[in-house]
Amino acid sequence: MTDSLREPGVGATTEGQVDRDSGVLSHPKFRMWLRPDDIVQMAWLPSVQIDLEDAIAASEAMMELTGGRRSPLLVDLHENGMPTRPARRELARRDDLVSAVALIVGTPLSRTIGNFFLGVNKPQYPTRLFDDEPPALAWLQAFVPSR
């Protein structure tokens, strides 16, 4: 997990709430925040099993952070297991919230999970795998909504 994915608010908020000082939404399995460049960043906690309820919670968190506006999403997959089939379907269909997704992979397992997600679920929005955060953010900039 990169330092910028790790730093904001990890452990600073309570379950399912937004820390108004940091803007980080905390959930038992992830942290999510809206960056100053209007990209939503998400960090799943290490080694969590992602199920349908978690996928729904992530969609609801994104809606809360963006006010329902379609936004690009940066997701770290470094240390996570395979999401369940219902979770993958839920995440792949949310083109009403997501304009594009950059998946940060960096291990053979996370790359396998990312490729499996893309091959089987075929998201309704542009999605790419990246090894590092800077090129992922550069790619996502093209999908930031104009104000």
Long-range contacts (C-beta under 8 A, 24 or more apart in sequence): 1-43, 1-46, 1-76, 1-78, 1-79, 2-76, 2-104, 2-132, 2-133, 4-41, 4-133, 5-41, 5-43, 5-76, 5-104, 5-133, 6-43, 8-33, 8-41, 9-33, 10-43, 16-57, 18-64, 18-65, 23-65, 25-61, 25-64, 25-65, 27-54, 27-57, 27-58, 27-61, 29-54, 29-57, 30-54, 30-57, 30-58, 30-61, 32-58, 32-61, 32-62, 32-65, 33-65, 34-65, 34-66, 34-71, 35-74, 37-137, 37-141, 37-144, 38-71, 38-72, 38-144, 38-145, 39-71, 39-72, 39-73, 39-74, 39-137, 39-140, 39-141, 39-144, 40-65, 40-66, 40-71, 40-72, 40-73, 40-74, 41-73, 41-74, 42-73, 42-74, 42-75, 42-76, 43-76, 44-75, 44-76, 44-77, 44-79, 44-80, 46-78, 46-79, 46-80, 47-79, 47-80, 47-81, 48-80, 48-81, 49-81, 49-84, 50-80, 50-81, 50-82, 50-83, 50-84, 50-87, 51-83, 51-84, 51-86, 51-87, 52-84, 52-86, 52-87, 52-90, 54-83, 54-87, 55-83, 55-86, 55-87, 55-88, 55-90, 55-91, 56-90, 58-91, 59-90, 59-91, 59-94, 59-97, 62-94, 62-97, 62-98, 63-97, 66-97, 68-97, 69-145, 70-95, 70-96, 70-97, 70-98, 70-99, 70-145, 71-97, 71-98, 71-99, 71-143, 71-144, 71-145, 72-98, 72-99, 72-100, 72-101, 72-102, 72-140, 72-141, 72-143, 72-144, 73-98, 73-100, 73-101, 73-102, 73-140, 74-101, 74-102, 74-104, 74-133, 74-136, 74-137, 74-140, 75-101, 75-102, 75-103, 75-104, 76-104, 77-103, 77-104, 77-105, 77-110, 77-113, 77-114, 78-104, 78-105, 78-106, 78-107, 78-110, 79-107, 79-110, 80-110, 80-113, 81-113, 82-113, 82-116, 83-113, 83-117, 88-117, 88-120, 88-121, 89-121, 91-117, 91-121, 91-123, 92-117, 92-121, 92-122, 92-123, 92-124, 93-123, 93-124, 94-124, 94-125, 95-123, 95-124, 95-125, 98-123, 98-125, 99-125, 99-126, 99-143, 99-144, 99-145, 100-125, 100-126, 100-127, 100-128, 100-139, 100-140, 100-142, 100-143, 101-125, 101-126, 101-127, 101-128, 102-127, 102-128, 102-130, 102-136, 102-137, 102-139, 102-140, 103-127, 103-128, 103-129, 103-130, 103-136, 104-130, 104-131, 104-132, 104-133, 104-136, 105-129, 105-130, 105-131, 106-131, 106-132
